[in-house]
Amino acid sequence: MKMSEHYDLIILGGGIAGMTAALYGARSNLRTLVIEEEVCGGLANWTHTIENFPSQRAINGMDLMDAVKDQMIGCGADLIEVVEIEDLDLKNDTKKIITDEGAFTARAIILAMGRKPIPLPIEHDWDNHVHYCSLCDGIFYKDKDVAVIGGGNSAFDESLYLESIGVRSILIVEAMDTCPAAETTQQKALATGKFTIFTGTRLQAIAREGTGAQLELYQQSTGETLRSKVDGIFVFIGQKPATELIRDVIQTDEHGYIIASPEMNTDLAGVFAAGDIISKRYRQLTTAMSDGTIAALEAHRYVCA
């Protein structure tokens, strides 16, 4: 029989916001537990090079997250990774999180589950060749041709990583009339000679052809249908908040993001939120760290009241 275990503070999510909160919670002498459904690091794990983190001119995303994780554990926070959250009760004074590793209770909860990539919005049977992380899966496409769906900064940054590891050609497919990525990044990509960019274009269908696939692309301005053969597809069309479990429990905006006060309070007493999961304008590693800091300090104040 699995035993319940009680903490002062439980943090759901082990991205930069959750780990920062855990660091502050543990250093405030709160018995702190981080529960992460996958592995700590969040979307930063998927970033090959981070160049806007203070003190680091350039650092691999996973390396940075591993360093934060080590510091968090060194300060005394407990961690459970690769665990399924089956149910939760956030409305009572003692909060309860039920997982496949057991049930855990706490006086305070910080919700920091972050965001997940939006999946490719067309039906297909080519799952093994459709990816959401170039760092994870790009190496399989050395000397091959890929399409990247999306034309934002993430799409171009990930594409430049694909180019750097030897992908032969990269087709950018962006539905808007212009790519929203920074102009300097677009120029850097075009200078490689390996990029083709289609704007005002939508992916309509994927037809498997040998080991690759034929993409059917619709150009919205002309009504023309184009076809292009690729060996794989990488999808970077945005993210959605990971609020499925709590959307009917806690107040969210029309897009599913948690509504939190400047002190990271939600509409439930003892429940705080931090990072990409909350409704806000800017979502960066540094802003998520700020959220996590504030949430942990407010949680400490709540627990010790």
N, C-alpha and C positions, 0 to 999 in steps of 0.2 A: 504493500500500500504506500502510495506517495504521500509524503508529509508536507503540510503547509509550513511556510517559514515567513516570519514577520520582519519587515524592514521599516525604517523611518521614511525612506524615499525610494520609490521605484521609478525608473526612467524607461519608457518604451521607445526604443530606437537608439542605435549606436552610431549614428553619423556624428559630424563635428558638433552639432548642437547638443545632442545627447551626451557625448563624451565630455564636453566642456561642463555641462551641468553636473555630471557625475564627479568630475574633478573638484568642483566647488562644493558639492554636497559632502563628499568624503572628507575634504579638508575642514569642513565645518562640524566634523564629528557626527554627522548623520550616517546611520547604517544604510548604505546605498547599494542598490542593485540595478544593473542595466540589463534589459532583455532585448535582444536583437534577433529578428527572425532569420536573417541571413548571416553575414559577417560584418563586423564593425567597419565603418568607413563611408557607407552610403554611396552616393553618386560620385564622390571624390575618388573612390577606388577605380573608377572607370576613366579617369583623366590621366593621360600620359605625362603631361607637364603642366604644373601650376606655376604661374609667373607673377601672381598678384597677392601672394601671402607674405606679410611683413616678416623680415629677417631671412627670407629665402628668395634669392634671385630666380631660381628655377628648381623645382623639386617634383619628383614623381608623386602622383596623388596617393597611391597605395603606401608608399614609403612614409609620407607625411601622416597618414591616418594610423599607421602602425606605431609611429612615435607617440602620437596622442594616446592611443590605446595603452601602450606600455606605461606612460605617465599616470594615466587614470588608475590602472591596476596597482601601480606602485604607491598610490595615495590611499589605497585600501578599499576601493569600490569593487564589489562582486560583479561578475559578468556571466551571462548565459547567452551563447550564440547558437545559431542554426536551431531554432526552436519555434514551434507553432503556437501562436496565441489562439486558444480555443474560445474563450469567453472572458468577459470582464464586468465588474460591478464598480462603478465610479461614484454612485450617488450616496452611499452610506459614509459615515465618518471613517470607518476602516475600509479602504479600497481593496479590491481583490482581483488578481489577475490569474486566470487559469490557463495553464500551458500543458503541452504534452510531456513536460519535465516535472510537473507538479503545480501546486497552487501557492501563490505568494500574496501576502498582504502588506499594506503600508498605510501610514497616516497621510502621505502626500504622493501624488503621481505627476510626473512631467511627460507629456505627450510630445515625442520628437521623432515620429516615424518617417518624416521627410516626404519625398515624392518618388514616383515610379514612372518610367518611360511610357508614353502613350504608344500603344501597339499599332502596327500597320493596319489602316482601316479598310482593307479589302480582304476578301476570302482567298485563301491559297492553300496548297498542300506542299509547300516548300520550306517547312519550318526549320530544317537543319541548315538552311542557307540564308535565313533572315536573322539579323543580329542587331543588338542594341548597345554594343560595347566594342569599339575597335581595339582597345587594349586587350580585352579578353580573347577575341576571336580573329583579329586582323591577320595574325601570322599564317593562318590557313590560306590566305589569298595572295601570298607572294608570287609575282609573275602572272597574276590573273587580273581579270577585269571586274570591277564592282560598281554598283550604283549606290548613291547616298541619297536618301529621301529626306529633304529638309535643307534649307539654305541659311540657317541662323549661325551664330557664333559657334555653338557646340558642333554643328554639322561640319563646318569648315575646320575647326580645330581637330576633330576626330579624323577628318579626311586627310589633313596634313600629316597626321601620325601614320595613316595607312600608306601614304606616299613614301614616308621615311623608311618604312620596313620593306619596301620593294613591290608594292601593288602596282601593276602595269598601267592601269588607267582607271580614272574615277569620273563617273557621270553624276553630277549634282542635279537633282530634280526638285525644283521649288515651285509651289503652287502660286505664290504671289508674283506680281509683275517684276519685282526686284528682290534680290536676296537681302535679308535684313542683317547679315553678318557685316562686321566692320570692313570698310573698303580696303584698308591696308591688308587685312587677312585674305580678302578675295584676290588682291593683286599678288600676294605671296603665293597663293595656290596656282594662279594662272601662269606665273613665271616658271613653274616646274615643267610646263608643257604636257602634263599628264591629266589635266582637268578639262572636262567639257561641262558647261553650265546651261541647263534649260530652265528658264523662268516662265511663269504663267503656264506651267505644265503640271498635269496630274498623272500619277500612275493609276491605270485603269485595270490592268490584268497582268497576271504572271502565268506564262505557259512553259512548263518544263520542256527542255530540249537537251537530250543527252545528259551530261553532268551539270549543265548550266540551265539557263532559262531565258526565254524571250519576253522582254517587257513590252507591254503596250502602253504608250504614253499619249495623252491627249493634250494638244496645244490649244488653250482656251481662246486665244485671240483669232486664230485662223480656222479652228475646227478640224485641223489636220491630225491624223493619227500616225505616230511614229513608232518604230520598233527598234529595240536595241538588245543585243544578247550580252548577258553578264554571267559571272560565276557566283556572285553573291550580292546580297543587299544589306546595307546598314541603315537603320532608321533612327532619325533624330528630329522628331516633329514636336517635341515638347514633353512635359511631364504633367502628371496629375497627382493630387495629394493622396497619401496612403491613409485615408480616413474611413475605409469601408466598415471597419468594426465599430466605429464610434459616431458615425454620422447621425444616427437616430437618438443618440444619447447626449450629445453636446452641440452647442450652437455653432453652425458653420455658415459661410456665405453661399451665394448661388453657385459657386464653382467647387464647393466642398471643402474649402479651406477653413480652419478653425478661427473663430473670431476671438482674439485675445486683447487684453488691455495693454498699455505700455509696460505694466509690471508683469506681463505674461499670465495674468489670471484669465481663466475661462469663466463660463457662467455656472460652473460647479465648484463649490467650496473644496479647497485642497487639491484641485486639479489645475495644472498649469500646462502651457504649451510653448514650444520653442522651435525655431528653425523654419525650414521650407514648408512645413505643414500649416503655418498660420497665414492669415490673410494680411498681406503687406506688399509694398511696392518693390523692394529690392531683396534679392535672394543671392547672397554671396557667402563664402566660407566665413568671412569676418563678421557679417551681420548675424549669421547663425550662432557664432561664438558669443556674440553680445546677448542674443536671446537666451542661450543656455545659461550664461552667467546670471542674468537677472532672474530667470525662472528658479534657479537653485537657491539664490539668496532669499527670494520670496517664499520658497518651500521651507527653508530653514526657519524663517520668521513664523510661518504658519505652524510648523511642528512644535516649535518651542514656546508658542503663545500660552 
